[in-house]
Amino acid sequence: MFLVVVVVVLSLPGFIHSFQPLFSFDGNSTTHRDITQRAVLRKTAEVCRDMAASEGRDFSLTIDDSLTVAKVQRACSSAGTSTSVLSTVIFRTSIANMYFSNAKVDVVFALREERHFDSETFQGGRNIITAGVSAVKASVKRESFVAGRWTLGQVFHTLQDFYSHSNWVELGNNAPYSTLIRPDQPLENLAGPSTPTCRNCTGGNCANNLLPEVLQQRFLTSGYFSIFSSAKPAGKCSHGGSFDKTSKQDPVGGISKDDTGSSHGSLHHKAADLAVSATMELLEDIRLATGDKNFLRLMGLSQSSVLCFVIDTTGSMSDDINEAKRVSFDIIDRKRGTEQEPSAYILVPFNDPGFGPLTVTTNADVFKDRISELTASGGGDIPELCLSGLQLALTAAPPSSEIFVFTDAPAKDIHLKSTVTALIESTKSVVTFMLTDVLTSRRRRRSLRGVSPRSMSQSDAQLYRDLAQASGGQAIEVTKSDLSLATSVIEDSSASAVVTVFQVVRNPGRPDNFTFTVDGSLRNMTAYITGASSLTFNLTSSTGVSQSSSQSSGPLASFTTAGNLRRLSLNTDNQTGSWEIRVDSNNPYSVKVTGQSSVNFIYNLVEAHEGAHGDFSLKEGRPLSGGNASLLVSVTGSDTVKVTEVTLFDSSGPTEVNGSLQLVGSGNFLVTFSGVPAGDFVVRLRGEDSSSSSRSTPSSFQRQASTQIKTSSISVTALANSTNIEPGSTISIPFTVATTTNGVVNNSATGSFTVRANNDRSYSSTSPNTVTITADSGGKANGTVTLTVAASAASGTDVTLTIEAENAASTDINYTVLRFSVSSKVTDITRPVCQVVSSTSCPSLSCATSQWKFITNLTDGINGTGIESVTIRQGNGTLNTSTVAGAGGENITVATYSASCCSQNVELAAVDRVGNVGTCGGQARESATAAPVTTAAVNTTSTGGHTFSTSHCLWISVAVSLLWK
């Protein structure tokens, strides 16, 4: 199995002073991306190993730094045989979201010293980490996993920078500084503000520039950094590097370990290894707070996509609601408990004047209940708030989801079209519309139960067709009686590892021939053709066999027709190679060919940054018309794959932009395009795979991205000073609009632009209606958007803000998308405390016939938020809990653990309501005779990660260790 990752690159200036964010161009340095991916893969594999052990399943995978996404995905899959069609797209995309968020810190917060532990900002850096971890835990509790990953990536950056920017490594430490993720522990032995820490480097050699007394007294320090001023406190270390002006002032040089060429580059790999360990330690804390299953969901480890419905609930939609219920129940009942069960269920109802509430759940029965509660009523003036519901679904669903919209009415909120399009492009989600009873004649339906007759004209339906095309979905138009024939596309999409082989739209329509490649990895191939009833087609296989549309069942396919949809189930057995489909129609039509395969790719738009490290970061919005662009293609999971062509392909016209491929090491290819023209493109990739030993020549393969990439001559950028917002607070987001020519800001351009700012939570927001670029403004105009979070907003809620700018002629638009997490300030930083009450011992005879019991009291203190959950971290017994009132009025959770004497170890994890974690363990030892129950009070306090063992006098054969981690 292999996966191809495509990254779209645009060049913009910048600088970076940290581990390189994404890619190492010296071939020997470790990047933030490497550190993040190693830690995520190792911790994910550990969790899967532990879950397999508790369930009595085998887990055969060596957990080390050689892990790949494919290896972990397969090992964690309960059905992970070597022949299974497993997709790593969701897992790969989730990891990419984390390391792109990580890399973004070097752009958005480049000069925020506490974000990088520069200038001895240890308290500030720790505050960022602990506040971020609290926000992640709150997001997971709300099942806002996308927002949780984005916050987590930023936390990773700050934590990882500590090891390359401080002298922790130089002090000889071989383990992470755990206090950085424990707000209840003091930061100790920090170098004082006036304590000298460095001396001049000699002849460019900085190996010994830390003062001996700093090393002897084990003072913790970090380098100062500034691109504007050389000023720094007397005797203090600098970060170092060509951009750091402080490193030119005595003491000159630096202590950075960002890469092998840094001032302390000889310690780079040790710093990177410690950063991996520290990232894993942080992930373990989140795992304990959220539980194993939710932790794996946060990491994005899923074999299946979500099931997401947006449903019109007005009076004429009764049949549609029943069909949505039927098909969803069928998928749930067939796939529950299997690898193919949807990873989550999302439901958004809409009508007029309302939409929502949003349901996001992993519990199929909850989804069944919610969709069963939907009733068709009202209707009023016919148009409904369809796009408002779709906007909510796009921001709630994971990236690259498939969303199905059911409606028979036009959209009342058509003003949201550009916002929804921006979210489609940003999330790369596919939207398919199930449109019932679109008018094709003057005939109108009769009233239903007194509800006004409803109809959707062809012009009304065009809005939905446009959004479907932008996303790579379909606009399926059927009668209500035929809807059950069309919903087969929902069942198709719920299969695992679905890939798009080819897709094209012709509008206006014209007769045309299309070719696509069938490779040996593809299974269960399906073609979808939408168009007028007069449309005909002819299919020809690689062996020359043909079948026309007059044959509903033939040698190459069997197909059904429902409204404007023809669904072809292809027979590709022993017919790999180039296939052709000819479509004859002068009306608009679309063709889409899919299949199941482990071979797929993802892509992300990023910006190139020049400077000390010359790397990339994620870019929101559209690429600039006429500018130079590049695709960075990374092939993973197979040494037998060769990328031969990457193309920007206009799926609705003849334009095709070919790129030149350059190998840049480690399986990465740089694909360069010169002057990308204005237009709408999709990414198409071709290559060869020689993995099958039975083939004398490599097998060709072809894949196509679903989401369109539109170019724009407008640039929109926005920078928020925080991604976490407290309930009831207001955040200001400055933004800049610029006009470009051939990808470069046109300094002499002028003009006015309409500005729209929308958020998916309907929070109060202000923004200018227009901004104007004047002759003396250098081709740019600035503005500010404010966003006020409702005071009642729950911690962990995510909010997505889209800022758009459209030119005066309404012919060009661009946008930026920002994501925020609502996070209440956490004042409870104390972890739950464990007090062992009693334990019994086990006899030395047969363990199978004996039981032992462990009882402990767990408290969170008078001022704590209270114990929320207690789970077994180690042990195969049973756990029961109850709550009693303590003498001081505090709530005491009594945990009683019982197990066979064949399993004589237990460790419990107690989590309070804000995610603080305490662990408590016990062990029963063998004795000649069973000991009676003995009560022993053990008072404990958190002590920075030390392990205490308390032994009780005389003959009690119990060892209890209290582990505060």
N, C-alpha and C positions, 0 to 999 in steps of 0.2 A: 504494500500500500504506500502511496506517496501523495504529497500535496504540494501544489505550487502556490507560492505567495507572491503577489504582485503589488508593488508599491509605486504609485505615481509621484514623481518628483518634480518640483519647480524650484528654481534658484532664487534665493533672497539672501541678503547679507545678514550676518549675526556673529555671535561668539558663544563659546561654551567653556565653563571651567568646572568640570566634574569628570567622573568616568565618562567616556564617550557614550552618548545616549543610545544609539542604535547599531552602528557599524564600526568596525575597527579596520582602518585602512592601512595600518602598519602590519597587519596580519598576526600580531603577537599580543595585543592588548585585549583585556576583557571589558565589555561594555555594560551599561545599565541593562540593556536588553538581555545580554548573556546571563547576568546575575539574576535578573527577575525570572527568566525562563528556567534556569537551573533550579532555583528555589521552589518555584511553583510545581515543576515536574516531580522533584524529589518529595516534597510534602504531599502532593496529590497521591503519588505512588505509596507513600507510607500509610495514608489514610485508607486507601484501597486494600493494602495488605492487612491492616488491622481489621477492617470490616470483613474481609474474606475469612480471616482466622476466627472471628466471632461467629460466623455463619457456617463454619466447617468446610469452607471451599479452599481449593488449592490456589496459591498465588506464586507464580514462578517468574520473578523479575528481579534482577540485581539492581539495587537502588544506588546509583552513583551519578557522576556528572556526565556519563555517556548517554543518559536517557534522552529519548526523542518523544515528541508529541504522539507519534504513531505507536511507539512501544508502550507508553503509559496508557493510551486509549485502549489498546488491545488487551493489555494485562488487566485493566480495570473492568473490562466488559465480561459479564458472566457468560456471554455467548461468544467470547473472543477466540474462535478457532482460526486457524491460518487461512481458511477459505471463506470466512465471513466477509460480507461487504460492510466495512466499517468506515464511517466518515469522521475525519478529524477537523472538519471545517468549524464547528461550533467551538470546540476546545481551542483550536488555533486562533480563532477570532477573539475569544475571550482573553487569551494570553496577550495577543497583540494589543487589545484595548488597554491592558495594564502597562505594557512597556511603552506604548505611545503616550499614555498619560504621564508616565515617568519622565519620558524625554521632554514633554511639554513644559516641565518645570524650568528647564534651562532657557526657555523662551519667555514664558509669562512671568516667572519669578527670578529672572537671571541675576538681578541686583539685590534680591532680598537675602541678606547674609544668613539669617536664621534658617532659610530653606536649604542651605548647604553647609551648615555648621561652620561658616567662615567667621573670622574675627572673634573667636572664643564665645560664640553665642550658644552655649550649651543649653541653658535653660529655655531659650526661645526655640531652639531646634527640638528639644524634647517635648515642649508644649505642642508643637505642630504634629509630632508623631502621635502623641497620646490622644489629642483631640481628633485627629484623623482616624485613629483606630476606633474610638468611640462612635464616630460617624459611620464607619463601615459596619460595625455591629448593629447599629440602629437601622441601617439600610437593609441588612440581611433579615432583620426581624420583620421589616415591612415587605420583604421579598423584592426589594429594589436592587437587584443584583447588578444591573448595568451601572447604576450610579455608584454602587459599592466598589466595583472594579476601578472606576475612574478615580475615586478618592484613594483607593488602595495603591494605585500606581504612583500617585503623588507622594504618599507616605513612604513608599519604597525608596523614592529618590533621595529624600532627606536622610533616611536611615542609612542608606548605602553610602552617601557622601561622607558620613561621619568617619568611615574607615579610610577613605582616601584623603580627607582634609585635616584630620586630627593626628596626634602622635600616639594614638592607641596601639598601633602596630609597633612603633619604635620602642614603646615601653615593654615590649616582649610578651604582650598578651596573645594568647592562643585561642581565646573564646570570646564570643560577643559581649558587649557591655550591656547586660540585661536591664540595667537601671533605665536605659533610654525608653523602654516600653512599660516601665512601672512608675507611674506618677506618685505612688505612695512612698517611694524610696528617694533618699537625698542624693544629689549629685555631689560626690566627694572628691577632695584633693584637686580642685580646679586651680590653675595658676591664677594668682590675683591680678587685678588690672595693672598694677605697677611692677609685677614680677617679670624680669627679663627672661626670655625663653630661647632665644636663638643668638648665634654669632654669624659673622659673614661667611658665605661660602668661599672656598679658595680655588681660584682658577676655574670657576664654573662647576667645581665638585662640591655638592651639598650633602654628601653622605654623613658628615659629622658636624652639621651646623646647629643641631640641638645642644643647648648647654648641658654639660655633664651633671650639674646639680639638678636640672629638671628631670633627667633620667634617674638619678640617684634617689631623689625624693618623690619620684613618680607623679609629678605634676602633669595634669591633663591640659593640653593647649591645642589650638588650631591656628592656621595661617590667616593673616589679614589679606583682604583682596579689594582692589578698586581699579576701575578703568578710567577714573576721572582725576584722582589725587594720589600723590605719593605719601600722604600723611598717615602715620600709624603711631601707636604708643611706643615709647623708647624701648628698645631691646626686644621687641616682639617679632615673632616669625611671620613671614609672608607666605601666601599660597604659592607664588612663583608662576613663571610663564611670561610670554611676550605681552599679554594683555594686562598683566598685573603691575600697575605703576608702583605699588608699595614695595615690590621686590627689588626696585632700583635704589631704594633708600636703605641705609644701614639699619639692621643687618640685612645685607643683600642676599638674594636667592629665595628659596622656598622649601616647603616640606610636602608638597602635593605628591600623591601617588596615583593620579588619574590615569596615566598610561605609562608604558615602559620608558618613554622619553621624558617623563616629568622629573622634577628636582630629586625626589626620592623614588624614582622609577624602579629601582632594584627591589623595592618592597611592594610593587604594584600587585603582583599575583597573590601575595599573602593578604593584602588589603581586600582584594576581590573575593578571596575564599572566605574571609571573615564576614564580608558583606552578604555572601550567600547564606552562611550559617545564621547571621542575624535576621535575614529576611525569613528564613525557615522558622526561627524562634517566634517572630511576630505572627507568622501564619499559624503556628501551633496555638498561640493564645487565642486567635480568632476562631480556630477550629473548636477549642474547648468551649468557647462562649456560645457558638452557634450550632454545634452538633455536626457530626460527620456528614450527614446527607446535605444539609444546607451549605456546609463548607464546600463540598464537591460542586454544588450548584453555583456557588460564588466563583469557583475556578472555571466554570463553564464546561465541566466534564459531562457531556451528554451525547448520546448516540442519536437522539431524536429531537426534532424541532418542537415548537409550541403549537398548540391548536388555538387559533385566534379568530374570533367572530366579532364583526361589527354589524348590528342588526337594527333595522328600522322596525319600530313597534307600533306604528300607526294602524288604523282600523282595517285597512285592506291587506295587511301583512300576515294574517293568521296562517295561511297555507305555507308561506315562506318560513315563518317561525317553526312550524311543525316539521318542515323538511330539515331545517338547521338542527333541530333537536334530534331528528331521526339519524342523520348522518353522523353527528357528533357522538350519540349514544352507541352507534355501531362501531365507530373507531375505538371508543373507550372500552367497550365490552370485548372486542377482539384483541386488543393490545395491552390491556391492563396486566401488569406483572411481567411483561416482556421487555426486551431491549427496545422495542418499537413504540412503547407507550409514550405519548407526548410528555415532554419534560415539564410543561406547565400548560395551564388553561387560562385563556384571557377572553373576557366578554365585555363588550361595550354596547349597551342599547342606546338608541337615539330616537328622537321625534321632534316635535316643536311644541313648546318652547325649550325643551331640555335635552340633555344627553348625559349618559352615565346612569348609575355609578359604575366605575371601573371595577371589575373583578379580576384579580390575578391570584391563582392558586395552583398548588401541585396536587390538590386533592380532587380526584375526578368526581367524587360524589358531591362535593361543594359546587363544582361546575354544573353538574346535572341539576342540582337544586336551583341554581340561579337561572339557568336557561329555561327550566320548567316553570319558573315564576313569571316569565315574560308573557304578557297578554297584548293582543292587538286592540287598540282603542284610539279614538280621536282621529285627527287628520287635518281638520281645519282647512287652511289655505293651500294644502298640498305640498309645497316645498318643505323639506325637513333639514335638520342640522346634521347632515351626513358627514361633512368634512370636520366638524367639531369632534364627532365620535371617532373618526379615523385619525385625527391628530392625537387624541388620547391613546389610541391603540399603538400608533407608531412609536410613541415615546415610552410606552409601557413594555412593549415586546423587545426581546433581545435583538441585536443586529442580525440582518439576513433572515428574518422571519418571513413567513408567508401569511398574509392577512386576507380574510374573505369578508366582503361587504355584501349584505343582503338589503336590497331596497327596490321599490317600484316608483320612487318619487324623485324629482329633481332636487338639487341641493339649494337650500336657502342661504347658506353661508359660503357662497361662491368666492367671497373676498379672501377666504383662507386657501385658495388654490395654490398660490405661490408658497405659502408656509408649508402646506402639506407636501408640495413638490420638493422643497428644501429638506424636509425630514425624510422623505423617501430616498433622496440622494445621499443624505448623511448616514442613515441607518442601513442603506442597501436592502431594505425590506421589499418584498414583492407583494403587490396588492392586486387581487382579482375580485372583480365586481360581478355579483349575481343579480342581473337586472331583469325583472319580470314585467311582462306586458308593456314593453316599449312600443309606442305607436308606429305602425308602418302604413296605416291608412286612416281614414276619417272616423272609423268605427271607435266608439268609446264603450267602456264597460258600464254595466248598470250598477246602480247603488248597492252597496253591501251593508245590510243591517242599518240603513239610515245614514251611512257615511257618504260624504260627497264623492262623486266619481273622481278617480285619480288617473292621471296619465303622465307619461314622460315622453316628450317629443324627441326626435332625432338630435336636435340641437342640445337639448338637456342632457342626453346620453353622451354627447361628445366630451363633456367635462370628464366623465368617468373613463372614457376611452383614452383621453390624454394622460390621465394619472396612471392608468394601467400600463400604457406604453412606456412612460417614464420609469416605471418600476420593473418592467419585464413581466408584468402580469397580463391578465386578459380581461376584456369586458364581454361577458357572456350574456346574451340576450335571449331569453326563453319565455314561453308562457308559463303561468303558474302550474299548469297541469304537467308540463314537461320538465319542471325544475329538478325532479328526482333523477332524471337522466343526465343532467349537467353536473350534479354534485359529485360525480365520480372523480372530478378533478381534485376535490378535497381529499378523497381517499388516496389518490395517486400521490399527492404532496406529502401525505403523512408517512410514506415509506421512508426508510433510511437511505442516506447517501444519494439523494436525488441530485443530478447535475444537469445543467443546460448544455447541450451539444451545439445547438444552432437556434437562432431566433431572428426573425426579420418582420418588418412592418412595411407595407406598401400603401401610402396615402398621399396622393390619389393612386388608385389601383391601376395595374397594367399587367398583362401576361408576362411571366418571367420564369426562368429556370434557376433553381438553387441546389447547391451541392453541400453535403455534410459527410463527415468521416465517422464510420462505425469502427470502434476498436474492440479488442478482445476482452477488455475489462468491463464493458457495458452489459447490463442485464435489464430485462423488462423495459425495453424502449417504447416510448409513446410519442406520437406526434399529435399536435393540436392545430387545427386550422379554423380560423374564424373568418366569416365573410358572408356576403349575400347568398341567398338560396340558389342563385344562378351559377355560382362558382363551381368550377370543375378542376380536377387535379389528376396527375398521373405520376406514379411512384416507380422508380427504377433502381434495382439493387446493384451492388458492385459486381454481381455475376451476370448482369444483363437481363434479369427477370423483371417484367413490368406488371403493373396493376393499375387500372383506372378507377376513377371515382364512381363508375357505374357498378363496380363490384364491391358490395358491402363486406364480402368475405372472399379473400383470394390468397395467392401464394405468398404475398408480402405482408399483408395486414388484414385485420378485421376491424371495421369501424362502425360507430354509431353516430347518429345526428340528433342534436337537441338544439332547436333554435338556430342561432348562427354558428354553433360549434360542431365541428367534426372531430371526434376522438379516435385516433388510429392506434391500435395495439400492434406494434411491428413484430414481424418474425425475422430476426436477424441471424438465426442459427447458421453458422458456417458461411456467413456472407459479410465478413469484415472488409473494410475498404471504403471507397467513395460511392455514396448513394446520391441519387438526384430526385428532386421533386419539382414538377412543373405545375404552376398554378395559372389557370386561365380565368381572369376576371378584370373588369375595368372599374369595379367598385373597390373601396378600401378593404384590405384583408391582412391577416397576420398568420405566420407559421412559427411554431415552436416545437423543437425536438428535444426530449429529455430521456434520461435513463438512470439506472442505478450504477454507481461506480465509486471506488475509493479514490479515483483520480479527480482532483478538483483544484481550484485556486481562489484566493481572496486578494483584494487590492485595497490600498489606502492612499489617499492624496496627501503628500507631504511637501514641506518646503526644505530646500537646501540652505545650510548656514555655513558661511565661510568663517575663517578665523582659526583659533588655536587648534580646534579639533575637526572643523569642517564636516559637520554631520547633518542629520535631518530631524525634522519634527513634524507631527501631524498638522495638516492644514484643513481647516473647515472652509466650505464654500467651493465655488467653481474655479477651474483653471482659467487662465487669462488668454483671450483670443490672440492668435498671432505670436504668442510667446513660445520659447523653446521649452520642451518638456521631456522628461525621461521616465521610464518605467524601470524600477529595480525589481528584478525577478529572482526569487530565491527558491531553489528546488530542494525539498526535504523529503526524507523517508525512503529514497531509493537512489542508488548509485547508477542505475541503468537508464535514467531519464535524461533526455537531451531536449532543451527548448530550442526550436528552430525558427520560430516566428512569433512575434507579438505585434498586434495590429490594433490601432484605433479605427474602428469600423462603424460607418454610418449605417445603422440597420434599416433606415427608411430611404436611402438614396445610394448613389454610386461612389461617394467619397470613401476612400480607404487610405489611411496614413500608416506607412510601414516604418518600423524603427530598426536601427542598426544595433546588433547585440555585441556586447563586450563583456568577457569574463572578468570579474573583479575579485575572484577568490571565494573559497568556502561555499561553492555552489551558487554564488550570486552572479546575476547578469545585469549589466546596465544597458537598457534599451533607450536609445536617444532619438528624439523626434525634433525636427527643426521647423519652427513656425507652424504650430497646430492651428488650422483654420477655424473660423467660427462654425459651429455646428453642434449636432447631438451625436455622441459616439458611445459605443460599448467596447469593452476590452475583449479581444479574441486572441486565443493562444493556441499554437500548434506545436507539436513536438513528436519525439520518437521514444519508444520504450522497448528495450531489448531484454526485459526481465524473463521472458519465456525462453527456455533453452531449446524448445522444440521448433522455434522459428529460426530460419537461416538469416532473415533480414529483420531489422527492427520494425515494430508495429507503430504506425502513425496514429496520433490521437488529436482531438480537437475539443476545446472547451470555450464557452462564451459566458461572460458576465451578464447578469440580467439587467442591472441598473444602468441607466444612461448617464454619461458624463457630458454635461453641457458646458460650453465655453462662454465666457463673458468678458467684456471690456471694462467692467466695473470691478473694483476691488473693495471688499468690506472686511475690516479687521476690528476686533474688539478684545479688550483685556480686562478681566475682572480681578480685583486684588485678593479674592478668596472664592473658593468653590463651595464653602459651607456657610449657610445662613441660619441665624437663630430665628425661631418663630416670633412674629411681630416686628422684625427688624427690616430695614430697607438697605439695599445695596445699590450703588451707582456703578454703571458700566459705561465707560467712555468708548466711543467707536469712531472710526475714520472711514470715509468714503473717498475713493480716488478713481479718476478716469485713466485708462491705460491705452497705449498704442503699442502693438506687437509685444505685449507682456510687460511693458515698462511704463511707469507713471508718466503721464503727459503733463509736464509742469506748466504748460501754457493753456491747458484746457479750462473751460468754464462750463457752467450749467447747473441746473437744479435737479434734485433727486427726491422722489417720494420715499419716505421712510416708514416702515411698518415694523413694530415689535410685538410679538405674540408669545404667550407662554401657555403651556398645556394645562396649568392648574387654575386658570382664570384669576390669578392673583392680581392685585392692583399694580398698574405699571404706567409710567409716563415716558414719552419720547417726543421729539420734534416731528411734525408732520412732513417737513422737508428740510434738506440741507442744501446749501448753495456753494459751489466752488467759484470763487472770484478770480479775477486776473492776477491778483497778488498773493494768492494762497498756495502757490506751488502745486496746483493740480489736485489739492485735497480739501476736504471739508470735515469738520469734527462735530460731534454731537454726544449727548449722554442719555442713556436709558436708565430709569430707576425701576426697581422691582421690590415690592413690599410683600413679604410673606405674611399670610394670615396668622394672627396670634394663636389660633386654634390648631394650626398645622402640627401634625404629629411628627416627632423626631424620626428621621429615616425616610421621610417623604422626599421624592426627587422632583425637580422641576426643570423643564427644558425651555430655554428662551431662544427664539429665532429673531434675528435682526436682519431686515431686508432693505435693499436700496434699489429703486427702479428709475430708469431715466425718464425724461419728460415725455418722450414719444411712446413710452410703454413697450419698447421693443427689446429692452435688455434689462436683466435683473441679476443680482448676486446677493449672497447672504452669508451670515456666519451663525453657527449654532453653539450655544453655551449650555452646559449642564451643571446644575447645582444640587446640593443635598441640604435638606432642612435638618439642622442638628441642634438640639437643645444643649445648653452648657451643662456639663457634667460636674457636679460638686462632690459626688460620692466617688472617691478614688481608692477606697479601702476594700480589699478583697475579703470575701467571706472567711470566717474563722471556724476551725474545726476543734471540737472537744470530744475526745473519745470517752464513751461511757462504759462500754464493756466489750468483752470478746471471749469466746470459748476456744479451747485448744482441741487438737485432734489426736486420737490415739495412734500409736505406731503400727497397729494392726491394719486390716483391710480398710483402705480409704473409701472404697465404693459404698460402704454401708454406713458411713458416718457423715454428719453435717457439722459445720461450725458457723457461728454467728458473730457479726461485727456490728456494734451500735455506736453511733456518734451523733452529737448535737452540732448543728451548723447554724451560725448566726451571722448577721450582717451589721450588728450594732444598733444602738438606739437611733442614730442619725443616718443609717444606711437606707438604701432603697428596698431592701428585702431580698431574700432568696427566691429566685424565680424557678430554678431547675436544679436537680441533682441527677447526675448520670454516672454510670459505671465506665470508668476509663480503662480499667484493667480488671479482669475477673469474669467468670462464667456463671455466676450465681444470679439470684433474684434480689431486687431492691424494692423496698417499700418506704414511703415517707409519710410523715404526719406533722402537724404543726401544733405547738403548745406555747403558752405565754410564759416568759421567763420572770424571775423575781424582780428584775428592773423594768419590766414592761415590754421588753423586746420580744419579737417573735422568734421562736426556736424551731428549726426544722429538724425533726428526729429521723435519721436515716438508719434503717435496719437492713443489713445485707446478710443473706444466707446462701451458703454454697456447700458443695460436696467437699469433703476433706481431700479429694484428689485435686482440688483447685484451691490452694492455700494462700493466695495473694489477692489483694483487692486494692484498687485506687479509685476513689470517687472524685468527681469534679463538681463543685458547687458554683453556680453562676448567679449573680444578683441581677437586678432589673436593668442596670446600665451596662452589663457585660463584664464586670470585674469577675475574675476567676480565682478560686482557691481550690487546691486539691488536698486530699487526705487519704492516707493509705494504711493498711494493716496487713499482717501476715500471721497465720497460725502455724505453730511448729508442732512437730510430732512429740508425743509423750507416751509413757508406758500405759497410763490410764487417763481417761478423759477427765479434764479439770472442770470444776463447777464454774458457773458464771461468776465473775468477779467484777465489781465496779471500780473504776479508776478514773478520776478526773484529770484531764490533761489540758492545761491552759497554754495557748499558743499565740504568738504574734508573728506578723510578717517580718521576715528578716533578710530581705534581699536575695532570696533564692537558696539559702542554706537549708540543709535537710537535718532535722532533729530526730533522734531516736530516743524514746522514753521507755525504759524498762521498769517493770514493777517488781516489788520485792518477793522473795521466797519462790514459790513454785508455779507462778502463773506463766505458762508457756506461750506468751504472745509478744510479738515485737510490733510496735506501732511507729510508723514514720510519718511525720507531718511535712508535706512538701508544698511549699508556697512558691508558685511559679508564675 
